[in-house]
Amino acid sequence: MAASPTAMASLLLRIQEYRQKYYHNQLLKGLIFSAALLLSVFLLVNTLEYFGRFSSLVRGMLFFGFLAVLLFSFFQWVVQPLIHLYGLRRPLSDEEAALQIGQHFPEVGDKLLNTLQLRALSGQQTDLIEASISQKSSQMLIVRFSDAIRYQENKRYVKYAVYPLAAIAMILLFNPAFFTSSSDRIIHFQNSYAYAPFSFKVENQSMKAFRNEDFTLRLKLEGEALPQAVYLVQNGTRFKLTTEDSQHYSYTFKNVQRSVNFAFEAAGFNSKEYALTVVERPSLLSFDVNLRYPSYLNKPAEGLSNVGNLTVPEGTVIEWNFNTAATQSLGIRFENDSVLYKAAGGSGERFQYRKSVRRSSQYQVQLQNDDIPNAEQIGYYINVIPDKHPLLSLENFQDTTLYNYLVLGGSISDDYGFSQLKVFYTVRREGASEAANPQPKSINIPFNKTVNTQSFYFQWYVDSLQLAPGDRIEYFAQVWDNDGVNGPKSTRSRVINFAVPTRDRLEAEVAKSAQQTEAQIEKTLKKAQSLEKDLDNLEKRLKTNKDFDFQERKQVEDIIKKREDLMNDIRSLQEQNKAMNEKSKQFNQQEQSSEIKKKLDQLQKLMDDLMDDETSKLYKELEKLLEQKQSERMSNMLEKLRNKENNLEKELERTLNLFKKMQMEQKMENVVKNLEQLADKEEKLAEESQKNDKNKNSEDKKNKNEELKKEQEKIKEDFEKAKEAIDDIEKMSEELNEEMDAQEEEQEQASEQMDKGMQQLDKQQNKDASESQKKAAKSMRKMSSAMAEAMQSSQMAQMQEDIDALRDILENLITLSFDQEQLMKDFKGVNLQDPRFVKLGQDQLKLQDDAKVIEDSLYALANRVIQIQSFITRELNDMKLYMGESVNGIRDRRLNVATSKQQFAMTSMNNLALMLSDVFRQMQQQMAMAMAMPGKGKGKGKEQSGPSMGEMQQQLNEKMRQMQQQMGKGGQGGQGEGNQSEQLARMAAEQSMIRKMIQELMDAQKGTEMGQKFGNELKELSEKMDETETDLVNKRISQELIKRNQEIVTRLLESEKAMREQDEDDKRKGETAREVNRRPPPAFEQYIKDKEKQIELLRSIPPTFSPFYKREVDAYFRKYQAAN
């Protein structure tokens, strides 16, 4: 009983499925029938209208009939199935469905209907009926009722829709107007249509015209019969179209401002109405350009209006502000760039675009709205000026005399300016490996950052690099521009070498300079002799010829010109000798002794004193006399000038002799030191040879011996150079009439031992080679020592001889002064008629002869003693002149002139005696110092730094105490007394030397802060030392002397300590850097002047010039610079 309701429910569900599928099938069938009917009616209606061209009434009936068919078919076959399907209206009942199912399934037949009827009675009958229902339901469940509906059966109805559809498609393919025209007439059935034998066809694809532009309308007529004219009807006005051919017509709407409605008329027929719509074309009204230049140009931003072609520096930010009309978007397209850059829209129709330009290009501005882009292309060009590399031209001047400085000059130019200008250098030391590549150092060169084309000048003093012989500097200049976009770009010059010659080459240069200086002295001497001869000839000519004619005038002019040439030669001589001395000192040529350096300075001073201001004044007076033609006064002037030139000639002879002597002494000192150095090298080589003798490896020993042999050959080569120098010294000594021992035996011994040592090294006899090398070193050292001792003893002997000669000259000069004074008094006591006048005149002649002897002796001494200054010989010449004028006055019996000249001569004698007395004192001190330091000159080429003055005074005090003790012990005897006298003399000389050192220190510090602080103290010490010197000379060694000297030592040591501390404090004090005015070398002065002119020209460029004109001006000046 429980199964009956379930079977019946399933049965009812199967019926419901059948019902839904039934209505679905009805809907599908209705759609097919509707499509078939509507397509058929559509084809029928259009065909009737196309061929029938009915009136408005018929077309209205066709239109509404078509709508009625459309509504009927849609309602009957589409809407009703949908209503039944969704239950909006009573659907098919179960019994009706059962009848349809029974008709389709014979096995079901009436069973389903009977079952449904039994179900209706199940609520009133017995269980037997329900059992029957359940049994029948179960039997019918095996059949799926929905299968009675087959969708595929609808395929036979599709053909009714396909046929009309195919017909419509074919007609549309070949004659679309068949439906368009007829459908249009049916839809617009209320319109009246005249059916002309032709049709109007507008060929314009778009009926849109742009405001303020012309629009050409093109019309084509199609048909069997065509009219002769066509008119355009607008607002009741007819306009005839332009005939182009029988079918084509055109009409131009001029300057269209608004939309236009129009139609065509031809042969009484009208077309439909057309509409011409007015649209706006996008247009550019104006634009502004703002240029923001790169900051490194220091150029203010610039604004331009309606300027599209631009010339700007690289990196400039360009901002366009466009003012447009009827524009919805704006873009910029650059050359070689496919991207269209959209401008940002602002308020209204304003657009803005910004770009940093790096290269030149064309660009186009493109406008766009909903209808169309701009008609014409808007194109411009941006000329981008790239930041070029800077240009650098370098000229340099090198100090090839002292190798102290370099001068760098040149010009730099750039389009926008510079950031750096430097010189890079690398010092290559002599003997250093070339493979080493040290990092270059740099020095900034000053320049003007505001000038784009300028010259630079830099004087570089390289003394701080402490260049030694053989060193060199590699340097180059490099300039950077101020490119702030791509980064600074640089340009560098070529690499230049500044090389200091090797020591051998420097020695050769100094020797060559010495030869040139000697030749210059001889040349100048010959010119002085020639000038003196010309003066003498002219003087004699003027004495014989009282008339001053053209020939004498010409001679005077020639003499003045020769005098000027002579002065130029003397100046050249001074500069040449000064340069030679500075070069020798610069590189410490063979480490010259202080004595040689002092003599070189004295010789330079002697050359500097050759130019006499008094003589120059006399020549100026001679020029004035030449203009005034005063022959008598000119004769006296010529005599004075001749005496002056005679003195100059003797000074030049003396300078030449002293220069030769100095060169010999300098060469001798160098040879002595070279021999000492060679001896040291030979001894070291001997030690290496002996050390290699113990080498057990024969191959290594042989290779080492080869190296030792090469070193021996180098030493021998240097020794041969020393021998050549000794030969030169020997020739120079013969020329100066001095003896010189060349040590030939030791020379041969040293050469022989070195040759022997090399042979023994070849035979691997290292021990014997070492002995030979030691002997060679011993011979060299013996040569050095003997030559040094010979030179010192010769100098001492010559010094003693000169002191004796000067003492005699002083005595004779004093005697001559007294005799001249007495004779002057005697002349004042006589008159011209006095018989004694003749006798006194003879005495004056005798004094003149005595003066001649003194003159000859003094000039001979001056040729040997460099301490005798030029002013001494000038005073001697004045004495000679005054005595000669006195004799002339006596001869002419001009007593007043004679006595006045005697007075002048006596004054010159006294002055000369004072000067020579000072020289005599200097020579004595020098002799005493040489005696006090007998070992001087025997060192190995380096002077030891001596003790301080306080230590020297302390040592001297100790000697005095020892002497006091010896004298207290009563040392008697002639020999002992003689030794004490000699010791006291030496101590006095030492005390004098210390006092002189203090005096020199006072002179050196005069006017300085230290001099003001310690001057009085040093002066008191000097006075006390003078007292000590007097006591020693008088052999008074008392306790008071010892006490005084102890006080001197204490105060002197304290003063030295205070001065040292003061000096250290001064060194520690920071001083403000001061600009040192350095004068460029003469060879570079003209270059600097030219560059300064160019700078002034460049500075005159008006600052308002545009970049184009500034570049043109820069280019012009670069061409000017290249041409000049």
LINMOFEN-V891125 format. One record per run of one state. SS is the DSSP state (H for helix, E for strand, C for the rest). FROM is the first residue (numbers start at 0). LEN is the number of residues. If there is no record, write none. Layout:
<<SS FROM LEN> <SS FROM LEN>>
//
This chain:
<<C 0 1> <H 1 51> <C 52 3> <H 55 30> <C 85 8> <H 93 11> <C 104 6> <H 110 11> <C 121 5> <H 126 14> <C 140 4> <H 144 4> <C 148 2> <H 150 24> <C 174 2> <H 176 11> <C 187 10> <E 197 5> <C 202 5> <E 207 3> <C 210 4> <E 214 9> <C 223 7> <E 230 4> <C 234 2> <E 236 4> <C 240 1> <E 241 2> <C 243 4> <E 247 6> <C 253 6> <E 259 7> <C 266 2> <E 268 11> <C 279 3> <E 282 10> <C 292 2> <H 294 3> <C 297 4> <E 301 4> <C 305 4> <E 309 4> <C 313 3> <E 316 9> <C 325 3> <E 328 6> <C 334 5> <E 339 3> <C 342 1> <E 343 2> <C 345 4> <E 349 7> <C 356 4> <E 360 8> <C 368 4> <E 372 1> <C 373 4> <E 377 8> <C 385 5> <E 390 8> <C 398 6> <E 404 9> <C 413 4> <E 417 11> <C 428 12> <E 440 4> <C 444 8> <E 452 9> <C 461 1> <H 462 3> <C 465 6> <E 471 10> <C 481 8> <E 489 3> <C 492 3> <E 495 4> <C 499 3> <H 502 42> <C 544 5> <H 549 37> <C 586 7> <H 593 15> <C 608 4> <H 612 16> <C 628 2> <H 630 62> <C 692 5> <H 697 38> <C 735 8> <H 743 19> <C 762 3> <H 765 63> <C 828 7> <H 835 27> <C 862 7> <H 869 22> <C 891 3> <H 894 38> <C 932 16> <H 948 20> <C 968 5> <H 973 31> <C 1004 4> <H 1008 25> <C 1033 5> <H 1038 30> <C 1068 13> <H 1081 18> <C 1099 7> <H 1106 17> <C 1123 1>>
//
